[in-house]
Amino acid sequence: MKIAIIGCGYVGSAVAQLWSQKGHQLTVTTTTPERVSELQNITPQVVVMKGNDSQAMQDVLQNQEVVLLSVGDRYRTGYKQTYLETAQTLVAALKQTPTVKQIIYTASYSVYGDKNGEWVDENSPVTPSTESGKILHETEEVLLSASTPQQPVCILRLGGIYGPGRELVKIFSRWEGQTRPGSGDDVTNWIHLDDIVGALEFAREKRLQGIYNLVSNVPMISRELLDGLHKYQGLEKIYWDPSTSSTRPFNARVSNQKLRNEGFKLIHPEIKINIGSTI
């Protein structure tokens, strides 16, 4: 198939390698010129562009069959341009590119907002508690507006991403020895890079349509996760201050049952901290 990956970062690069190995013809985009040579090791078709560049988007989508939107704002400085404007530009370009038969978007479970640790699924109300969360939800709405039986849009709401080069120990090392606000009772949801890649291929093969949560089977309490990293992974102990409120804007147990009901099986169904390999 001819596949365009809009935003070829940590996730996009990983799935691009799989799709390239499977023989698909890839076109990938990046906003960083310095990454072109790296990405050309995966596919010769690398385009440097911003997501809100209408002409560049139309050029990239020409003759494509599948589009994966996997953008990210690593430094959290431009959510509107990175997510919303890219989605708007993509949907507008689709009107000129009738070959596109499927759109897949890697979203975030943060759109659920603070649910006081209660279980949520894809039918639960979306109540983002931050401006970035509201932009992410609006991005979903824009993309879903383009969904038809002939051109399905699949949105995967990802948990926190970990994997090679982005191990949990590395993610939380900046908190070592610190006292964090709150009791640590808030719930976190994670997903391994292997399972993101697997789910993207699954969504492509099954032509999934609609919203699916992509998280591990077992949510984790923040305190238990960090205590485990301290005990088994060599992370310096992190303390909690229950007299202050937690600063985390989302707190929910996210169910992945809908995706599992479709037949998807996770490689890493839960985080196993007390094992030898680095998590």
Salt bridges, closest charged atoms under 4 A:
GLU38 OE2 - ARG35 NH2 3.11
GLU140 OE1 - ARG157 NH2 2.65
GLU141 OE2 - HIS137 NE2 3.58
GLU167 OE1 - LYS170 NZ 3.93
ASP185 OD1 - ARG223 NH1 2.32
ASP186 OD2 - ARG248 NH1 3.02
ASP194 OD2 - HIS192 ND1 3.51
ASP194 OD2 - HIS268 NE2 2.87
GLU201 OE2 - LYS22 NZ 3.82
GLU201 OE1 - ARG204 NE 2.90
ASP227 OD1 - LYS237 NZ 3.92
